[in-house]
Amino acid sequence: MGIKCNALMMGGMETNIVDAFRTGMHVQGMEKMQTILEAIQAPHVDVNEVAGFCVNMTYGRGASQINGATIAVDNGWTSVVG
């Protein structure tokens, strides 16, 4: 089996990452990101569905056929904002 190198471009998710990095985050950048996400009304990605997708991409039928892919996992909002 060869080396798999795929990338997932994640959309917004309900996690505690903001709390974990709040003291070290660039506050103006975070506020700008929140403004953009609110303006385009981007729905959050379900963490459990992403986890299931990752397992399928790793071990699911046909997973060995995918290599070098960049996959947007963001409820389709990158197709809206380009």
C-alpha positions as CSV (number, residue, x, y, z in Angstrom):
1,M,0.0,0.0,0.0
2,G,1.4,3.4,-0.9
3,I,1.5,6.5,1.1
4,K,-1.8,8.4,1.3
5,C,-1.7,12.1,1.2
6,N,-5.2,13.7,1.2
7,A,-6.2,17.0,2.7
8,L,-9.5,18.1,4.2
9,M,-10.5,21.8,4.1
10,M,-12.7,22.1,7.1
11,G,-15.6,24.5,7.5
12,G,-16.7,25.9,10.8
13,M,-17.4,23.4,13.6
14,E,-18.8,23.6,17.1
15,T,-15.7,22.8,19.1
16,N,-13.8,24.3,22.0
17,I,-10.8,25.4,19.8
18,V,-11.7,29.1,20.3
19,D,-11.6,28.7,24.0
20,A,-8.4,26.8,23.9
21,F,-6.6,29.4,21.9
22,R,-8.4,32.6,22.9
23,T,-5.5,34.1,24.7
24,G,-3.1,33.6,21.8
25,M,-5.4,34.4,18.9
26,H,-5.4,37.4,16.8
27,V,-8.6,38.9,18.0
28,Q,-9.2,41.2,15.0
29,G,-8.7,38.3,12.6
30,M,-11.1,36.1,14.6
31,E,-13.7,38.9,14.5
32,K,-13.3,39.4,10.8
33,M,-13.7,35.6,10.2
34,Q,-16.9,35.6,12.4
35,T,-18.3,38.5,10.4
36,I,-17.7,36.8,7.1
37,L,-19.2,33.5,8.3
38,E,-22.2,35.3,9.6
39,A,-22.6,37.3,6.4
40,I,-22.7,34.2,4.2
41,Q,-24.7,32.2,6.8
42,A,-22.3,29.3,6.6
43,P,-23.8,26.3,8.4
44,H,-21.5,24.5,10.8
45,V,-20.1,21.1,9.9
46,D,-21.2,18.3,12.2
47,V,-18.1,17.0,14.0
48,N,-19.4,13.4,14.2
49,E,-20.1,13.4,10.4
50,V,-16.6,14.6,9.7
51,A,-15.2,11.9,12.0
52,G,-17.2,9.2,10.1
53,F,-16.0,10.6,6.8
54,C,-12.4,10.5,7.9
55,V,-12.8,6.8,9.0
56,N,-14.3,6.0,5.6
57,M,-11.5,7.8,3.7
58,T,-9.0,5.8,5.7
59,Y,-10.6,2.4,5.9
60,G,-13.7,2.4,3.7
61,R,-14.3,0.6,0.4
62,G,-12.3,2.4,-2.3
63,A,-10.3,4.5,0.2
64,S,-7.0,3.1,-1.3
65,Q,-8.0,4.6,-4.7
66,I,-8.0,8.2,-3.4
67,N,-4.5,9.8,-3.1
68,G,-3.5,13.5,-3.4
69,A,-7.0,14.9,-3.1
70,T,-8.1,18.1,-1.4
71,I,-11.7,17.8,-0.2
72,A,-13.8,20.6,1.1
73,V,-15.9,19.4,4.1
74,D,-17.8,22.6,4.7
75,N,-21.5,22.1,3.8
76,G,-20.8,23.5,0.4
77,W,-20.1,27.1,1.4
78,T,-16.7,27.3,-0.5
79,S,-18.7,26.7,-3.7
80,V,-20.7,29.8,-2.8
81,V,-17.9,32.2,-1.8
82,G,-15.4,30.7,-4.2
